[in-house]
Amino acid sequence: MRLVLYTGKGGVGKTTTAAAAAACAAERGCRTLVASADAAHSLGDVLERRLGPEPLRVAPGLDALEIDARVEAGRHWGRIQQWLVSLLLYQGIEAVVAEELASLPGVEELAALLSVERFAESGEYELIVLDCAPTGSALRLLTLPDLGRGMVRVALPVLRAVTGAAVPIARRLLSVPLPGSDVFREVEELLYRKLAALQHRITCAETSVRLVVTPERMVIDEARRAFTELSLFEVAVDALVMNRLLPEAAAREPFFRDWSALQGRRRREVEALFAPLPVLLAPLREDEVTGLERLAAHGRELFAQAGPGALLCEAPRVRYAREGVDYVARIPLPHACAEGLDVAKVGDELVVTTPSRRRALALPRRIACLRLAEAKLDGGTLCVRFARADAEVA
């Protein structure tokens, strides 16, 4: 099952691109689901259909939905949320406010991904196209499973201890609402099994992200940052889509000549910056691309050389290698800057911090017992050398 996610700075046309890719794939006989994970849904507007949280058949072989993150959060977080609400009500907080406070940061984004995982596991679709929120929210969405799994080692021993002894005793002494074993079971299920499945789904070879850009400086810069952060979390990017390019004829018109030349320079810059990723080109249309017929035509032009569900480029992954008596970890960090980059070994994890993200990489056992000897950024790759604890420090 193939999962392709589209994201980009707000207003670059990612929803139209995702819908066009899905319509094109279905037209070519691929059982496809297109879903919106953006809180400000516009997928229904693009498809010209009224969508809900369950799949709606919009064309032969094509279903569409707009994920209701609150509904999904209730499905996976219901018992936990009910207990949090009861605890807040006990503190004298009004019911409406308590319900809002009980929706912890990241829960709704995580619920959106869990919804996608549910449909992926169903086996009903060959391709799922996900229209993500703008870049910043999409990065938070895609890195949550990795960050959440890091909580397991800390949270679960505490939860088991509390479930076994502390809660029964505390119930006899306190009137405050305390969580039952069902709440702890839901937390364990969420943190352990579901997040593990999501982590695998997002980082597996069948999943990739496509960044949608326009030939504008701020848009390109944001895409570069997103490419770095996604690479850090081993989320593969297999292509860029460059939207709203002026037609060649525009260069012959005095009013558009300079604009067309600027777009040409930006296009070449993007191709060089993101090489070897392919850059798919989409022209500026006379009007908005809406409705299945126009979306499918747009998709046919965009994917004339390859299928919408094809893996367009294989992204590099974190690699470990032995060099003499040492081991080296090579972590792809395209466009990263040494300034603001921090690397540390904490226990059996390698913690890499960029100006906006932090990731803890679980090290293989053979490497976890070694000390961090050196870290350097070399041409878009972070090279980290590990040596024996008794080896001489260079």
C-alpha positions as YAML, in Angstrom:
chain: A
units: angstrom
residues:
- id: 1
  name: MET
  ca: [0.00, 0.00, 0.00]
- id: 2
  name: ARG
  ca: [1.45, 3.34, -1.08]
- id: 3
  name: LEU
  ca: [1.07, 6.51, 1.00]
- id: 4
  name: VAL
  ca: [1.96, 9.90, -0.53]
- id: 5
  name: LEU
  ca: [1.70, 13.11, 1.49]
- id: 6
  name: TYR
  ca: [1.60, 16.61, 0.01]
- id: 7
  name: THR
  ca: [2.61, 19.67, 2.00]
- id: 8
  name: GLY
  ca: [4.00, 23.16, 1.46]
- id: 9
  name: LYS
  ca: [3.65, 26.73, 2.57]
- id: 10
  name: GLY
  ca: [0.04, 27.89, 2.80]
- id: 11
  name: GLY
  ca: [-1.40, 29.03, -0.51]
- id: 12
  name: VAL
  ca: [1.00, 27.19, -2.86]
- id: 13
  name: GLY
  ca: [-1.68, 24.81, -4.19]
- id: 14
  name: LYS
  ca: [-0.96, 21.63, -2.25]
- id: 15
  name: THR
  ca: [-4.65, 20.65, -1.98]
- id: 16
  name: THR
  ca: [-5.19, 21.04, -5.72]
- id: 17
  name: THR
  ca: [-2.01, 19.05, -6.40]
- id: 18
  name: ALA
  ca: [-3.02, 16.24, -4.03]
- id: 19
  name: ALA
  ca: [-6.52, 16.04, -5.51]
- id: 20
  name: ALA
  ca: [-5.14, 16.08, -9.07]
- id: 21
  name: ALA
  ca: [-2.72, 13.26, -8.24]
- id: 22
  name: ALA
  ca: [-5.52, 11.18, -6.72]
- id: 23
  name: ALA
  ca: [-7.90, 11.81, -9.64]
- id: 24
  name: CYS
  ca: [-5.19, 10.87, -12.13]
- id: 25
  name: ALA
  ca: [-4.30, 7.69, -10.22]
- id: 26
  name: ALA
  ca: [-7.93, 6.56, -10.07]
- id: 27
  name: GLU
  ca: [-8.36, 7.30, -13.77]
- id: 28
  name: ARG
  ca: [-5.45, 4.91, -14.43]
- id: 29
  name: GLY
  ca: [-7.16, 2.11, -12.51]
- id: 30
  name: CYS
  ca: [-5.57, 2.49, -9.05]
- id: 31
  name: ARG
  ca: [-7.93, 2.13, -6.05]
- id: 32
  name: THR
  ca: [-7.30, 5.50, -4.40]
- id: 33
  name: LEU
  ca: [-8.29, 7.40, -1.28]
- id: 34
  name: VAL
  ca: [-7.59, 11.13, -1.01]
- id: 35
  name: ALA
  ca: [-7.86, 12.57, 2.50]
- id: 36
  name: SER
  ca: [-7.41, 16.00, 4.03]
- id: 37
  name: ALA
  ca: [-5.57, 16.31, 7.36]
- id: 38
  name: ASP
  ca: [-5.64, 20.11, 7.28]
- id: 39
  name: ALA
  ca: [-7.78, 21.63, 10.03]
- id: 40
  name: ALA
  ca: [-8.96, 24.24, 7.48]
- id: 41
  name: HIS
  ca: [-10.30, 21.71, 4.98]
- id: 42
  name: SER
  ca: [-10.56, 22.75, 1.34]
- id: 43
  name: LEU
  ca: [-10.46, 19.32, -0.33]
- id: 44
  name: GLY
  ca: [-14.25, 19.26, -0.68]
- id: 45
  name: ASP
  ca: [-14.17, 22.69, -2.34]
- id: 46
  name: VAL
  ca: [-11.57, 21.50, -4.85]
- id: 47
  name: LEU
  ca: [-13.49, 18.31, -5.63]
- id: 48
  name: GLU
  ca: [-16.78, 20.24, -5.61]
- id: 49
  name: ARG
  ca: [-18.27, 17.67, -3.25]
- id: 50
  name: ARG
  ca: [-19.50, 17.82, 0.33]
- id: 51
  name: LEU
  ca: [-17.13, 15.57, 2.29]
- id: 52
  name: GLY
  ca: [-17.25, 14.15, 5.80]
- id: 53
  name: PRO
  ca: [-15.05, 12.05, 8.11]
- id: 54
  name: GLU
  ca: [-15.90, 8.78, 6.30]
- id: 55
  name: PRO
  ca: [-14.89, 7.90, 2.71]
- id: 56
  name: LEU
  ca: [-17.26, 9.09, -0.01]
- id: 57
  name: ARG
  ca: [-17.09, 7.65, -3.54]
- id: 58
  name: VAL
  ca: [-16.54, 10.68, -5.81]
- id: 59
  name: ALA
  ca: [-15.46, 8.84, -8.99]
- id: 60
  name: PRO
  ca: [-14.85, 5.26, -10.10]
- id: 61
  name: GLY
  ca: [-11.97, 3.98, -7.97]
- id: 62
  name: LEU
  ca: [-11.68, 7.25, -6.01]
- id: 63
  name: ASP
  ca: [-12.89, 7.91, -2.47]
- id: 64
  name: ALA
  ca: [-12.40, 11.15, -0.53]
- id: 65
  name: LEU
  ca: [-12.77, 12.32, 3.05]
- id: 66
  name: GLU
  ca: [-11.93, 15.21, 5.35]
- id: 67
  name: ILE
  ca: [-10.56, 13.88, 8.63]
- id: 68
  name: ASP
  ca: [-12.40, 15.14, 11.70]
- id: 69
  name: ALA
  ca: [-9.52, 15.23, 14.17]
- id: 70
  name: ARG
  ca: [-11.85, 15.67, 17.16]
- id: 71
  name: VAL
  ca: [-13.84, 12.55, 16.26]
- id: 72
  name: GLU
  ca: [-10.63, 10.58, 15.76]
- id: 73
  name: ALA
  ca: [-9.18, 11.90, 19.02]
- id: 74
  name: GLY
  ca: [-12.28, 10.63, 20.82]
- id: 75
  name: ARG
  ca: [-11.81, 7.23, 19.18]
- id: 76
  name: HIS
  ca: [-8.23, 6.84, 20.40]
- id: 77
  name: TRP
  ca: [-8.08, 9.20, 23.41]
- id: 78
  name: GLY
  ca: [-11.65, 8.96, 24.75]
- id: 79
  name: ARG
  ca: [-11.11, 7.39, 28.19]
- id: 80
  name: ILE
  ca: [-8.03, 9.49, 28.85]
- id: 81
  name: GLN
  ca: [-9.88, 12.66, 27.88]
- id: 82
  name: GLN
  ca: [-12.90, 11.79, 30.04]
- id: 83
  name: TRP
  ca: [-10.68, 11.37, 33.07]
- id: 84
  name: LEU
  ca: [-8.87, 14.66, 32.37]
- id: 85
  name: VAL
  ca: [-12.24, 16.45, 32.05]
- id: 86
  name: SER
  ca: [-13.44, 14.97, 35.37]
- id: 87
  name: LEU
  ca: [-10.20, 16.07, 37.03]
- id: 88
  name: LEU
  ca: [-10.57, 19.62, 35.71]
- id: 89
  name: LEU
  ca: [-14.24, 19.77, 36.74]
- id: 90
  name: TYR
  ca: [-13.18, 18.71, 40.24]
- id: 91
  name: GLN
  ca: [-10.86, 21.73, 40.29]
- id: 92
  name: GLY
  ca: [-13.87, 23.98, 39.63]
- id: 93
  name: ILE
  ca: [-13.19, 24.68, 35.94]
- id: 94
  name: GLU
  ca: [-16.27, 25.18, 33.75]
- id: 95
  name: ALA
  ca: [-17.26, 22.21, 31.59]
- id: 96
  name: VAL
  ca: [-16.65, 23.86, 28.21]
- id: 97
  name: VAL
  ca: [-13.21, 25.10, 29.29]
- id: 98
  name: ALA
  ca: [-12.38, 21.70, 30.81]
- id: 99
  name: GLU
  ca: [-13.15, 19.94, 27.52]
- id: 100
  name: GLU
  ca: [-10.86, 22.30, 25.64]
- id: 101
  name: LEU
  ca: [-8.02, 21.94, 28.14]
- id: 102
  name: ALA
  ca: [-8.32, 18.15, 28.04]
- id: 103
  name: SER
  ca: [-7.40, 18.22, 24.35]
- id: 104
  name: LEU
  ca: [-3.65, 18.14, 24.89]
- id: 105
  name: PRO
  ca: [-1.27, 19.63, 22.27]
- id: 106
  name: GLY
  ca: [-0.55, 17.22, 19.44]
- id: 107
  name: VAL
  ca: [-3.46, 14.86, 20.18]
- id: 108
  name: GLU
  ca: [-5.57, 15.96, 17.22]
- id: 109
  name: GLU
  ca: [-2.63, 15.81, 14.80]
- id: 110
  name: LEU
  ca: [-1.82, 12.35, 16.08]
- id: 111
  name: ALA
  ca: [-5.44, 11.30, 15.70]
- id: 112
  name: ALA
  ca: [-5.37, 12.40, 12.05]
- id: 113
  name: LEU
  ca: [-2.45, 10.05, 11.39]
- id: 114
  name: LEU
  ca: [-4.18, 7.22, 13.25]
- id: 115
  name: SER
  ca: [-7.14, 7.67, 10.93]
- id: 116
  name: VAL
  ca: [-4.88, 7.29, 7.90]
- id: 117
  name: GLU
  ca: [-3.31, 4.18, 9.45]
- id: 118
  name: ARG
  ca: [-6.80, 2.69, 9.91]
- id: 119
  name: PHE
  ca: [-7.55, 2.99, 6.20]
- id: 120
  name: ALA
  ca: [-4.08, 1.80, 5.24]
- id: 121
  name: GLU
  ca: [-4.54, -1.36, 7.28]
- id: 122
  name: SER
  ca: [-7.98, -2.03, 5.78]
- id: 123
  name: GLY
  ca: [-6.51, -3.20, 2.48]
- id: 124
  name: GLU
  ca: [-9.24, -1.38, 0.52]
- id: 125
  name: TYR
  ca: [-6.84, 0.98, -1.24]
- id: 126
  name: GLU
  ca: [-3.68, 0.69, -3.29]
- id: 127
  name: LEU
  ca: [-2.84, 4.38, -2.88]
- id: 128
  name: ILE
  ca: [-3.67, 6.92, -0.16]
- id: 129
  name: VAL
  ca: [-2.99, 10.57, -0.96]
- id: 130
  name: LEU
  ca: [-2.91, 12.82, 2.11]
- id: 131
  name: ASP
  ca: [-3.35, 16.57, 1.82]
- id: 132
  name: CYS
  ca: [-1.44, 17.78, 4.88]
- id: 133
  name: ALA
  ca: [-1.60, 21.09, 6.68]
- id: 134
  name: PRO
  ca: [0.94, 23.80, 5.77]
- id: 135
  name: THR
  ca: [4.57, 22.90, 6.33]
- id: 136
  name: GLY
  ca: [5.00, 23.75, 10.03]
- id: 137
  name: SER
  ca: [1.94, 21.78, 11.12]
- id: 138
  name: ALA
  ca: [2.81, 18.95, 8.74]
- id: 139
  name: LEU
  ca: [6.27, 18.62, 10.29]
- id: 140
  name: ARG
  ca: [4.72, 18.40, 13.73]
- id: 141
  name: LEU
  ca: [2.26, 15.81, 12.39]
- id: 142
  name: LEU
  ca: [4.96, 13.63, 10.84]
- id: 143
  name: THR
  ca: [7.39, 13.77, 13.76]
- id: 144
  name: LEU
  ca: [4.84, 13.03, 16.50]
- id: 145
  name: PRO
  ca: [5.07, 9.21, 16.27]
- id: 146
  name: ASP
  ca: [8.85, 9.32, 16.76]
- id: 147
  name: LEU
  ca: [8.62, 11.77, 19.66]
- id: 148
  name: GLY
  ca: [5.73, 9.87, 21.23]
- id: 149
  name: ARG
  ca: [7.58, 6.56, 21.19]
- id: 150
  name: GLY
  ca: [10.33, 8.21, 23.21]
- id: 151
  name: MET
  ca: [7.80, 8.68, 26.00]
- id: 152
  name: VAL
  ca: [7.19, 4.94, 26.27]
- id: 153
  name: ARG
  ca: [10.37, 4.11, 28.17]
- id: 154
  name: VAL
  ca: [9.57, 6.79, 30.77]
- id: 155
  name: ALA
  ca: [5.78, 6.60, 30.94]
- id: 156
  name: LEU
  ca: [5.01, 2.89, 30.95]
- id: 157
  name: PRO
  ca: [6.99, 1.83, 34.07]
- id: 158
  name: VAL
  ca: [5.41, 4.69, 35.99]
- id: 159
  name: LEU
  ca: [1.92, 3.84, 34.71]
- id: 160
  name: ARG
  ca: [2.28, 0.17, 35.62]
- id: 161
  name: ALA
  ca: [3.47, 1.05, 39.12]
- id: 162
  name: VAL
  ca: [0.63, 3.51, 39.66]
- id: 163
  name: THR
  ca: [-1.98, 1.09, 38.31]
- id: 164
  name: GLY
  ca: [-0.75, -1.70, 40.54]
- id: 165
  name: ALA
  ca: [-0.55, 0.03, 43.90]
- id: 166
  name: ALA
  ca: [-0.82, 3.81, 44.14]
- id: 167
  name: VAL
  ca: [-4.32, 4.32, 42.68]
- id: 168
  name: PRO
  ca: [-6.18, 1.79, 44.93]
- id: 169
  name: ILE
  ca: [-4.52, 3.27, 48.02]
- id: 170
  name: ALA
  ca: [-5.06, 6.87, 46.95]
- id: 171
  name: ARG
  ca: [-8.76, 6.23, 46.28]
- id: 172
  name: ARG
  ca: [-9.26, 5.46, 49.95]
- id: 173
  name: LEU
  ca: [-7.58, 8.69, 51.04]
- id: 174
  name: LEU
  ca: [-8.54, 11.24, 48.38]
- id: 175
  name: SER
  ca: [-11.77, 12.41, 46.79]
- id: 176
  name: VAL
  ca: [-10.03, 13.67, 43.63]
- id: 177
  name: PRO
  ca: [-10.98, 11.63, 40.50]
- id: 178
  name: LEU
  ca: [-8.23, 9.09, 39.83]
- id: 179
  name: PRO
  ca: [-7.66, 7.15, 36.62]
- id: 180
  name: GLY
  ca: [-8.78, 3.55, 36.41]
- id: 181
  name: SER
  ca: [-6.95, 0.64, 34.83]
- id: 182
  name: ASP
  ca: [-8.88, 1.21, 31.57]
- id: 183
  name: VAL
  ca: [-7.29, 4.67, 31.26]
- id: 184
  name: PHE
  ca: [-3.81, 3.24, 31.71]
- id: 185
  name: ARG
  ca: [-4.52, 0.46, 29.23]
- id: 186
  name: GLU
  ca: [-5.56, 3.07, 26.66]
- id: 187
  name: VAL
  ca: [-2.40, 5.08, 27.27]
- id: 188
  name: GLU
  ca: [-0.27, 1.96, 26.89]
- id: 189
  name: GLU
  ca: [-2.10, 0.94, 23.71]
- id: 190
  name: LEU
  ca: [-1.69, 4.43, 22.26]
- id: 191
  name: LEU
  ca: [1.95, 4.89, 23.20]
- id: 192
  name: TYR
  ca: [3.17, 1.41, 22.44]
- id: 193
  name: ARG
  ca: [1.26, -0.42, 19.71]
- id: 194
  name: LYS
  ca: [-0.35, 2.41, 17.74]
- id: 195
  name: LEU
  ca: [2.65, 4.74, 17.73]
- id: 196
  name: ALA
  ca: [4.94, 1.87, 16.76]
- id: 197
  name: ALA
  ca: [2.69, 1.12, 13.78]
- id: 198
  name: LEU
  ca: [2.60, 4.80, 12.79]
- id: 199
  name: GLN
  ca: [6.36, 5.10, 13.10]
- id: 200
  name: HIS
  ca: [6.80, 2.17, 10.73]
- id: 201
  name: ARG
  ca: [4.19, 3.48, 8.29]
- id: 202
  name: ILE
  ca: [5.72, 6.95, 8.03]
- id: 203
  name: THR
  ca: [9.32, 5.81, 7.63]
- id: 204
  name: CYS
  ca: [8.78, 2.73, 5.45]
- id: 205
  name: ALA
  ca: [9.79, 2.59, 1.79]
- id: 206
  name: GLU
  ca: [6.14, 2.78, 0.62]
- id: 207
  name: THR
  ca: [5.63, 6.25, 2.14]
- id: 208
  name: SER
  ca: [6.97, 9.54, 0.84]
- id: 209
  name: VAL
  ca: [6.33, 13.27, 1.04]
- id: 210
  name: ARG
  ca: [6.11, 15.67, -1.89]
- id: 211
  name: LEU
  ca: [6.84, 19.32, -1.25]
- id: 212
  name: VAL
  ca: [4.75, 21.80, -3.24]
- id: 213
  name: VAL
  ca: [6.43, 25.13, -4.00]
- id: 214
  name: THR
  ca: [5.95, 28.20, -6.14]
- id: 215
  name: PRO
  ca: [8.82, 30.23, -7.66]
- id: 216
  name: GLU
  ca: [9.01, 32.60, -4.67]
- id: 217
  name: ARG
  ca: [11.94, 33.10, -2.30]
- id: 218
  name: MET
  ca: [10.12, 32.56, 1.02]
- id: 219
  name: VAL
  ca: [8.36, 29.46, -0.29]
- id: 220
  name: ILE
  ca: [11.62, 27.88, -1.49]
- id: 221
  name: ASP
  ca: [13.41, 28.69, 1.78]
- id: 222
  name: GLU
  ca: [10.63, 27.04, 3.79]
- id: 223
  name: ALA
  ca: [10.79, 23.96, 1.58]
- id: 224
  name: ARG
  ca: [14.55, 23.72, 2.20]
- id: 225
  name: ARG
  ca: [14.00, 23.79, 5.96]
- id: 226
  name: ALA
  ca: [11.24, 21.19, 5.70]
- id: 227
  name: PHE
  ca: [13.51, 18.94, 3.62]
- id: 228
  name: THR
  ca: [16.15, 19.08, 6.36]
- id: 229
  name: GLU
  ca: [13.71, 18.32, 9.18]
- id: 230
  name: LEU
  ca: [12.00, 15.47, 7.32]
- id: 231
  name: SER
  ca: [15.36, 13.91, 6.53]
- id: 232
  name: LEU
  ca: [16.34, 14.06, 10.20]
- id: 233
  name: PHE
  ca: [13.28, 11.96, 11.07]
- id: 234
  name: GLU
  ca: [13.85, 9.60, 8.12]
- id: 235
  name: VAL
  ca: [10.65, 10.67, 6.37]
- id: 236
  name: ALA
  ca: [11.43, 10.31, 2.67]
- id: 237
  name: VAL
  ca: [10.86, 13.14, 0.20]
- id: 238
  name: ASP
  ca: [10.68, 11.76, -3.35]
- id: 239
  name: ALA
  ca: [9.79, 14.86, -5.41]
- id: 240
  name: LEU
  ca: [8.97, 18.54, -5.53]
- id: 241
  name: VAL
  ca: [6.06, 20.08, -7.38]
- id: 242
  name: MET
  ca: [6.69, 23.58, -8.72]
- id: 243
  name: ASN
  ca: [3.38, 25.31, -9.21]
- id: 244
  name: ARG
  ca: [2.13, 28.36, -11.12]
- id: 245
  name: LEU
  ca: [4.86, 28.71, -13.72]
- id: 246
  name: LEU
  ca: [4.20, 31.24, -16.48]
- id: 247
  name: PRO
  ca: [3.93, 29.75, -19.98]
- id: 248
  name: GLU
  ca: [6.86, 30.25, -22.35]
- id: 249
  name: ALA
  ca: [4.80, 32.70, -24.42]
- id: 250
  name: ALA
  ca: [4.75, 35.09, -21.44]
- id: 251
  name: ALA
  ca: [8.46, 35.86, -22.01]
- id: 252
  name: ARG
  ca: [7.51, 37.61, -25.26]
- id: 253
  name: GLU
  ca: [5.17, 40.03, -23.48]
- id: 254
  name: PRO
  ca: [6.92, 43.13, -22.06]
- id: 255
  name: PHE
  ca: [4.80, 43.13, -18.89]
- id: 256
  name: PHE
  ca: [5.71, 39.51, -18.04]
- id: 257
  name: ARG
  ca: [9.28, 39.39, -19.43]
- id: 258
  name: ASP
  ca: [11.12, 40.09, -16.16]
- id: 259
  name: TRP
  ca: [8.75, 37.95, -14.14]
- id: 260
  name: SER
  ca: [9.21, 35.04, -16.53]
- id: 261
  name: ALA
  ca: [13.01, 35.39, -16.37]
- id: 262
  name: LEU
  ca: [12.89, 35.43, -12.55]
- id: 263
  name: GLN
  ca: [10.77, 32.28, -12.52]
- id: 264
  name: GLY
  ca: [13.29, 30.61, -14.83]
- id: 265
  name: ARG
  ca: [16.12, 31.41, -12.41]
- id: 266
  name: ARG
  ca: [14.11, 30.16, -9.44]
- id: 267
  name: ARG
  ca: [13.27, 26.94, -11.28]
- id: 268
  name: ARG
  ca: [16.93, 26.25, -12.00]
- id: 269
  name: GLU
  ca: [17.79, 27.09, -8.39]
- id: 270
  name: VAL
  ca: [15.22, 24.61, -7.06]
- id: 271
  name: GLU
  ca: [16.45, 21.88, -9.42]
- id: 272
  name: ALA
  ca: [20.02, 22.43, -8.17]
- id: 273
  name: LEU
  ca: [19.13, 22.76, -4.47]
- id: 274
  name: PHE
  ca: [17.02, 19.62, -4.29]
- id: 275
  name: ALA
  ca: [18.93, 17.40, -6.71]
- id: 276
  name: PRO
  ca: [18.58, 14.46, -7.23]
- id: 277
  name: LEU
  ca: [14.87, 14.90, -6.43]
- id: 278
  name: PRO
  ca: [12.75, 15.33, -9.58]
- id: 279
  name: VAL
  ca: [10.90, 18.64, -9.93]
- id: 280
  name: LEU
  ca: [7.42, 18.27, -11.44]
- id: 281
  name: LEU
  ca: [6.23, 21.40, -13.22]
- id: 282
  name: ALA
  ca: [2.68, 22.79, -13.15]
- id: 283
  name: PRO
  ca: [1.73, 25.85, -15.23]
- id: 284
  name: LEU
  ca: [-0.22, 28.85, -14.02]
- id: 285
  name: ARG
  ca: [-3.84, 28.22, -15.04]
- id: 286
  name: GLU
  ca: [-6.33, 30.76, -16.30]
- id: 287
  name: ASP
  ca: [-8.70, 29.84, -13.46]
- id: 288
  name: GLU
  ca: [-8.82, 27.67, -10.34]
- id: 289
  name: VAL
  ca: [-8.52, 23.94, -11.01]
- id: 290
  name: THR
  ca: [-11.66, 22.44, -9.45]
- id: 291
  name: GLY
  ca: [-13.93, 19.54, -10.32]
- id: 292
  name: LEU
  ca: [-12.88, 16.01, -11.20]
- id: 293
  name: GLU
  ca: [-12.53, 16.56, -14.93]
- id: 294
  name: ARG
  ca: [-10.15, 19.50, -14.63]
- id: 295
  name: LEU
  ca: [-8.26, 17.89, -11.74]
- id: 296
  name: ALA
  ca: [-7.70, 14.69, -13.74]
- id: 297
  name: ALA
  ca: [-6.44, 16.73, -16.71]
- id: 298
  name: HIS
  ca: [-4.09, 18.65, -14.42]
- id: 299
  name: GLY
  ca: [-2.86, 15.36, -12.97]
- id: 300
  name: ARG
  ca: [-2.24, 13.87, -16.42]
- id: 301
  name: GLU
  ca: [-0.03, 16.81, -17.32]
- id: 302
  name: LEU
  ca: [1.78, 16.77, -13.99]
- id: 303
  name: PHE
  ca: [2.43, 13.02, -14.09]
- id: 304
  name: ALA
  ca: [3.02, 12.56, -17.79]
- id: 305
  name: GLN
  ca: [6.34, 10.79, -17.17]
- id: 306
  name: ALA
  ca: [5.43, 8.66, -14.12]
- id: 307
  name: GLY
  ca: [2.40, 7.47, -12.21]
- id: 308
  name: PRO
  ca: [1.08, 9.55, -9.29]
- id: 309
  name: GLY
  ca: [1.74, 6.61, -6.96]
- id: 310
  name: ALA
  ca: [5.22, 5.78, -8.27]
- id: 311
  name: LEU
  ca: [8.30, 6.20, -6.09]
- id: 312
  name: LEU
  ca: [9.96, 9.03, -7.99]
- id: 313
  name: CYS
  ca: [13.27, 9.05, -6.09]
- id: 314
  name: GLU
  ca: [14.75, 6.91, -3.34]
- id: 315
  name: ALA
  ca: [15.81, 9.11, -0.45]
- id: 316
  name: PRO
  ca: [18.98, 8.36, 1.58]
- id: 317
  name: ARG
  ca: [18.50, 6.93, 5.06]
- id: 318
  name: VAL
  ca: [20.52, 6.85, 8.27]
- id: 319
  name: ARG
  ca: [23.43, 4.43, 7.75]
- id: 320
  name: TYR
  ca: [25.87, 2.83, 10.17]
- id: 321
  name: ALA
  ca: [29.28, 1.53, 9.07]
- id: 322
  name: ARG
  ca: [32.44, 0.21, 10.67]
- id: 323
  name: GLU
  ca: [35.66, 2.06, 9.88]
- id: 324
  name: GLY
  ca: [38.67, 0.36, 11.43]
- id: 325
  name: VAL
  ca: [37.94, -0.05, 15.13]
- id: 326
  name: ASP
  ca: [35.37, 2.79, 15.14]
- id: 327
  name: TYR
  ca: [31.77, 3.04, 13.95]
- id: 328
  name: VAL
  ca: [30.30, 5.92, 11.96]
- id: 329
  name: ALA
  ca: [26.66, 6.99, 11.68]
- id: 330
  name: ARG
  ca: [25.78, 9.00, 8.57]
- id: 331
  name: ILE
  ca: [22.58, 11.00, 8.93]
- id: 332
  name: PRO
  ca: [21.20, 12.85, 5.88]
- id: 333
  name: LEU
  ca: [20.65, 16.55, 6.72]
- id: 334
  name: PRO
  ca: [20.34, 18.36, 3.38]
- id: 335
  name: HIS
  ca: [20.73, 22.15, 3.62]
- id: 336
  name: ALA
  ca: [21.50, 21.98, 7.35]
- id: 337
  name: CYS
  ca: [23.80, 24.61, 8.81]
- id: 338
  name: ALA
  ca: [26.44, 23.79, 11.43]
- id: 339
  name: GLU
  ca: [25.36, 26.86, 13.37]
- id: 340
  name: GLY
  ca: [22.61, 25.84, 15.76]
- id: 341
  name: LEU
  ca: [23.23, 22.12, 15.20]
- id: 342
  name: ASP
  ca: [23.96, 20.14, 18.38]
- id: 343
  name: VAL
  ca: [24.84, 16.44, 18.73]
- id: 344
  name: ALA
  ca: [25.02, 14.54, 22.02]
- id: 345
  name: LYS
  ca: [24.97, 10.94, 23.17]
- id: 346
  name: VAL
  ca: [22.52, 10.38, 26.03]
- id: 347
  name: GLY
  ca: [22.48, 6.81, 27.29]
- id: 348
  name: ASP
  ca: [21.85, 4.54, 24.32]
- id: 349
  name: GLU
  ca: [20.51, 7.37, 22.13]
- id: 350
  name: LEU
  ca: [22.07, 9.92, 19.82]
- id: 351
  name: VAL
  ca: [20.28, 13.25, 20.27]
- id: 352
  name: VAL
  ca: [20.44, 15.57, 17.25]
- id: 353
  name: THR
  ca: [19.10, 19.09, 17.70]
- id: 354
  name: THR
  ca: [18.48, 21.60, 14.90]
- id: 355
  name: PRO
  ca: [17.24, 25.17, 15.47]
- id: 356
  name: SER
  ca: [13.62, 23.94, 15.33]
- id: 357
  name: ARG
  ca: [13.60, 20.17, 15.97]
- id: 358
  name: ARG
  ca: [15.15, 17.55, 18.22]
- id: 359
  name: ARG
  ca: [15.35, 13.84, 17.52]
- id: 360
  name: ALA
  ca: [16.63, 11.01, 19.69]
- id: 361
  name: LEU
  ca: [17.97, 8.17, 17.53]
- id: 362
  name: ALA
  ca: [18.09, 4.78, 19.24]
- id: 363
  name: LEU
  ca: [21.57, 3.41, 18.59]
- id: 364
  name: PRO
  ca: [22.30, -0.23, 17.70]
- id: 365
  name: ARG
  ca: [23.52, -2.16, 20.76]
- id: 366
  name: ARG
  ca: [27.01, -2.57, 19.33]
- id: 367
  name: ILE
  ca: [27.32, 1.24, 19.04]
- id: 368
  name: ALA
  ca: [25.36, 2.25, 22.17]
- id: 369
  name: CYS
  ca: [28.21, 1.15, 24.44]
- id: 370
  name: LEU
  ca: [30.72, 3.40, 22.62]
- id: 371
  name: ARG
  ca: [31.47, 7.06, 23.28]
- id: 372
  name: LEU
  ca: [30.78, 9.89, 20.86]
- id: 373
  name: ALA
  ca: [34.19, 10.81, 19.47]
- id: 374
  name: GLU
  ca: [33.41, 13.30, 16.70]
- id: 375
  name: ALA
  ca: [30.54, 14.90, 14.79]
- id: 376
  name: LYS
  ca: [30.84, 16.97, 11.64]
- id: 377
  name: LEU
  ca: [28.60, 18.18, 8.84]
- id: 378
  name: ASP
  ca: [29.90, 17.14, 5.46]
- id: 379
  name: GLY
  ca: [28.01, 18.14, 2.31]
- id: 380
  name: GLY
  ca: [24.50, 17.70, 3.68]
- id: 381
  name: THR
  ca: [25.38, 14.61, 5.75]
- id: 382
  name: LEU
  ca: [25.99, 14.58, 9.49]
- id: 383
  name: CYS
  ca: [28.86, 12.15, 10.17]
- id: 384
  name: VAL
  ca: [29.08, 10.97, 13.78]
- id: 385
  name: ARG
  ca: [32.03, 8.81, 14.84]
- id: 386
  name: PHE
  ca: [31.87, 6.47, 17.84]
- id: 387
  name: ALA
  ca: [34.93, 4.99, 19.55]
- id: 388
  name: ARG
  ca: [35.68, 2.70, 22.48]
- id: 389
  name: ALA
  ca: [35.57, 4.36, 25.87]
- id: 390
  name: ASP
  ca: [39.22, 3.46, 26.49]
- id: 391
  name: ALA
  ca: [40.39, 4.84, 23.11]
- id: 392
  name: GLU
  ca: [42.52, 7.96, 23.10]
- id: 393
  name: VAL
  ca: [40.66, 11.18, 22.62]
- id: 394
  name: ALA
  ca: [41.87, 12.97, 19.46]
...
